[in-house]
Amino acid sequence: MDMNPVNRNDDQAKPGMVERFMKVTGKARVFFGPAQSSALDHPMTAENEALLKQQHSEAGQWETVTRADGSTYIVPRRIR
């Protein structure tokens, strides 16, 4: 029996990385549902705009500090 991969039949070949990835994500969709498919260019509602402004103002109250070992943590922003 010849085990040369060039001469093997296609039905005996191992599936490629893309095929394996698609198989795994297909199984994951059973649990998580399909991906979001709506357009991203819709107009923002007034409620969403207000929420976004609130989130930006809250995020401005904090700053990220990085330690020498590479870990990070969040502290209240100092007024300078």
Secondary structure, 3 states (H helix, E strand, C coil): CCCCCCCCCHHHCCCCHHHHHHHHHHHHHHHHCCCCCCCCCCCCCHHHHHHHHHHHHHHCCEEEEECCCCCEEEEECCCC
